[in-house]
């Protein structure tokens, strides 16, 4: 019997992250969809071959044949419907970021416990093979101590009317990019005991952040920075600086480009080495791991709630710090 999914939100990201890979991943089926506009939900279902259309989100949560829901609303809607879904006994998959604040993530955690369900933050770049390789470098000290991690991310400028231009809906570049950045740090270096700060002029439309700088500092003095912006070209690069080597990764987030390889470039004083990894489809791999987690096959994955809670708490701290500095 397949894992039957319901979509809360008739969105483009649901098509890419769930509907398309569900056609390739065995044991998963999309049963139902609901949208704020019932007409849109019907049109979406007809386009994508979804058999059941519910008149609203609550009706979808009452469907006994839906085992798990995928939430792809604007960010401010994630918390409310994640809580309601978990309390309804549905497993919950939420497009990143899981929610906006530490208070919200605590309430989601409580609801998951009460409902006896999994809640998963869908971070398309999570659990990539290069992360294991970098973590091994950090742990075994082959290049000396890790000194610095520099991450640069840029996404397309949001169109007029897009929720990313509305602070009340969770807009801004930082909330859009933070989960990718913090998940990478969590999986390679860890986030225990860190101090954080954030800076932005909040000079985008409606005073959202179109440019944002985040900082994470570890007790041993190592530092990670995020330079994020809405700009003309896509960017997603990491640079890990060790005492005796630089480790570069370009284009770590290109899920819409299909099956692509990722390569680490390791540079030492007299040597340049490329560490290659198999090409992967981001969304097929993500859905496979979600299926395995929800069916009990997978037991350890960065999308799990315990890992996501730590990320959201830090995201909230960094964002609030930037707001306090800006006044």
N, C-alpha and C positions, 0 to 999 in steps of 0.2 A: 504494500500500500504506500503510495507516495506521500511525501510531506506536502500538505496542501497549504498554500500561501494565500493571504488576502492583502491587497494593496490599499493602503490609506493614502490617497493622493494619486490622481491620474497624471503622472508627470513624465518628462523626458528621462530623468535619471532612473525612474522605476523601469522604463523600457530598457535602458542600457544595463542596469545593475541586476535586474531580476528577470524580466521577460525574455530577453535575448539569451542569456546564459541558461535559463531553465529549459530551453529547447535542446541544450547540449548536455546538461548535467542530469544523470539518471536519478530517479527517486525524488524528484521535485516537480510540483505542478502548481501553476497559478490558478486558483479556483475563482477568486472574486475580486472586485474592485469597487471602491466608493470614492466619490469626489464631492467637493463643496457644491458643485453644479451637477445635478443628476443627469442632465442632457449630455454634458461633457463626459461623464462616466460611461454612458451608453455608447457614445461614439468611440471612446477609447477602447471599450471592451470589444466592439465590433471590429475595430482595426487590428487588435492584437489577439483575437480569439479567446478572450476570457469569457467563461460561460455564465457567470453570475454577476449581476450588477445590484448592489444594495443602494437604497435611497439615501443613506447617510452613513457616517462612520460608526455610530452606535449600533446600527443594524448589522453591519459587517462583524462587529465584535460579538454579536449575539448568534452568529452563524456557527452551529456546532461542528460543521465539517471543515472549518478553518482552523488549522493547527498553530499557525504563526502569522504575524502581520509584519509588513514592511511599511515604515512610515517615511514619506519623503515630502512632507509639508515644509513651509518656511520654518526657519529654526525656532521661532517662538512657539510654534505648535507642537514641537517634538515632546516636550515634557508632559503636557496635558494628556496626549493620546498614548504615550508610552505608559503612563501610570494607569490609565483606564484599561488599556489592553492587558497589562500584567495582572491587574485585579480581576479581569475577566477570565484569567487562566490561559491566555494566549502567550506563546513565546513572541518576543518583540525584536525586530531588526530595525534600527533607526539609522537613517543616513546621517553621516557626520555633519556637524558635531551632535553628539547625543542630546545635549541640552546646553543652556547658557551659563548656569551658575552652580556653585557648590550646594546651595539649598535645593535646587531642582534635582541634582543628581542623587542627593540623599533621599529624596522622596521617591525617585525611581527605584533606588536600591531597596527601600522598604517595601514598595509595591511588588517588586520581583520576589522578595522573600515571602510575602503574604500569599502571592499567587502561585508560588512554587514553580516559577518559570525562569528561562534564560532571557536576559536582555543583552543585545549585541549592538555595539556601535559599528556601523559599516564604514570602515576606512579602507579604501580600495588598495592602498599601498602596504597594508599591514602584513607582517609575516613573510616578507620577501627574503629570498635566499641570501642576498648580499648582507642582510642584517646579521645573520648568524656568523658570516665571515668576519665582519667588523667587530662583532662582540668578542669573537675568539682573539682577535688582535688586541683588544682592550684588556682582556683577562690574562693572556699569557705574556704580555709585555715584550713581544718580539721587536717592536719598534720603540721601546721606551714608553714613558707615561703619555697618556692622552692629554694634550694641552688645550685644544680648542676644536669646536665644531661650528662651522659656518654654513647656514642654510639660506638659500635665496629662492623665493617663490614669487611668481607673478601670474595672475589670472586676467582674463579679458575684462575690460571695463564693462560693468553691468549696464544693460539697456535701461532707458528711462522707464520707471514703473516696476523694475525688478526689486524683489524684497531686499536684495543686498544694499540698496540705497536707503533703506528705512531702518534706523536704529531700534525702533520698537519691535521689528520683526526679526531681529538678530542679524542686521546687516553689517557690512564692513569686511575688510580683507582679513583681519586677524581671526575672527570666528570661522571664516571660510577655510583658512590655511592651518590653523593651530593644531587640529587633530593629526594631520599628516606629520607635522614637525615633531610634536610631542610623542607620538607613537614611535617614530624613528629613534628618538633619543631613549625612550623607555626600553626599546628592544635591543639597542646596542650598548648603551652605557648604564641605563637604569636611572631612576628619578628619586632615589632615596636621599633625604636630607638636603635637597636643593633649596637655594634662594633664587628669587625671580624678580624681574622688573620689566616694565613695558613703557614704550614711548610712542606717541602719535600726536599730530596736530589736529586730528579729527576735522580735516578741512574738505571732506567730500560732501556730496549732496546730503542735506539734512543733518550735517555734522557727523557723518559716519567716517570711519577711518579708511581712506584710500591708500595710505602708506602707514606701515606699523613696524616697529622694531621691538623684538622681544629678546630677553636674556635669561638664561638659566645658568646658575653657578653651583658647582659641587663643592663639598667641604675641602677637597684636596687642591682647590684653586682652578681646576679646569672650568672652562666656560663654553656655552653654546649660544649662538645668536641666530635669530631669524630676521631676515630683511624681506618683508612682504609688501606687495603693492598690486593694485589694479592697474594694468598697463597695456601697451599695444601688443606684446608678445608673451607667449606662455614660457614659464621658467620654473624648474624644479631641480635644484642641484644641491648636493652636500659636499663639503670639504672637511675631512677629519685631519687635524694636524697633530702628529705625534712628535716626540722628541727627535726621532731619527727618520721620519718618513711623512709624506703627505698621501692621503688616500682620497681620491676624487670619485664622485658618482654624479653623472649628468642624467637628466631626464628621468628621475625616479618615479614621476607621476605622469603617465601618458596613457590612461586607460582607454581613451576613445580611438587610439591609433592601432588597435588590434593587438596581435601577438608580437611582442617585441622583446629582444634580449636586453639585459642590463649587465654592464661591465664596470667593475672597479678598476681604477688605474692607480697603482701603487708606485710612488716616486720616491726613490732614495738618492743619495748624493751621486752615485755612479750607475744607477739602474732604473729602468722604467718597465714595469710589469703590468700586464692586463690580466685580471682575474675575471673570467667569463662565466655566466650562468645561463641555464637553458631559457629560451624564450617562453613567456607565459602570457596567458590571457588574464588580465587582472580580475575581471568580473566572474569568469568561469571558476577561477581558483577560489575567489571569495565565496561564491555560492556553494561550491563543493565543501569548503570548510564549515560554512554555516550549517549545511545539511548534516555533516558529520558531528558537529557539536550538538545539534538539537536531537539527533538520533542516538547519541551516546558513544559514537565511534571516536570522535576527537575530544580530548579532555583538556588540552592546554593550547590556547590560542589568544593572541593579543586583543581580539575583539571582545573577549569576555568582560562582563560588567566590572569585576574587581580591578582589572587593568584600566578600563575606561574611567572609573571613578577618580583614580589618581590623576589622569590626564585632565578631566574636566575641572577638578579642584585647582590645579595649577593654571589652567587656561583662565579661570575666573580671577585668580590672584593677579595674573599678568595684566589682564584687561582692566581690572579695577585700579591697579597701580598706574597705568597709563592715564586713566580718567582723572585720578587724583593729582597727578603731575600737571595735567592740562588745565585743571581747575574747572 
